[in-house]
């Protein structure tokens, strides 16, 4: 059983390997430097031609087994050494030309069919030989159109003309010309050497002539330079003098401008000071006006208004007092009229305190600091005598009042005293008592009352 399993496994492995090998042989993988040409079946090209192959560049594809086969073409570069001997140039001068070129099988679709048809399964050496012979033939053809001088002197132009000439032939073969450079151009008859010597002589002659001319030109230029230098120096000195003169004139102008500016600045400063002083004085006057307004005018106005208000108040008070006095007088008049005969006595009695006050006020300012009574008799009768004189003084004052006013003050007093005594005694006897009563109202100011024996 194990042997059958092992045999089956080997068979499966063999089948898998065979399948892999078959698939690998059928898959065509093309690298970028090669072209796979699969032939065996007919295909129509883009230009309408029918061919029996197809080309694959840088990719993969499948081939039909037994019907298609694969061929390879390399796209690598093919270096060539191109040389021609005794190739006649323009003017029948034989030249030897050596150069290098790089060609390759073209991978362009338009040229690839030419390459396949001509170089499929052809080795590189054969392709290189064909390309070399083609380029040498083109080189000989180009040399016939150029002089040896043109070939030798302008090799870049020669290479460009050669590439243009050989490009069509190379593309017809299905190749591409990458590089074509001329390395060396010689001749066996010594033409180029003679041309070189002639050119060298001409160059030497031209060099000597040019040297002489340049030397003469240098001397002329030196002389002209010296002349120009002297002229330039003179002009420079003249210009320096002119500039110095202009500098002095400008300095004088600037000094004048500076002095004028200084004077203007001084005037402007004085003007500014004057304006500032005027402004300050105006401010001071305005401030003084405001101070006088605040210190004098406003207080005076306030005092005037206060006095006006006070005067109005006093006038109102006086008017009110007058009105009150008039009212009092009216009422007094009414009372006096109501009293009849007693009105006179009432008036006197009402006036008596004011009269006494007026009389007393005449001696209010008299201060008796010390009163000395001298007893000349030595019997002690001096002090009683002074005291007895007081009622008499009061009576004298009453008489003075009666004389001044015409009002009999003492008469009513006598009548009252007579009525109180029941008619006994005379009126004059009672007067001392009344006088004493009146004298009691006279007070001696503060002081000392002394008697001396």
Order of alpha helices (4+ residues) and beta strands (2+ residues): alpha-beta-beta-beta-beta-beta-beta-beta-alpha-alpha-alpha-alpha-beta-alpha-alpha-alpha-beta-alpha-alpha-alpha-beta
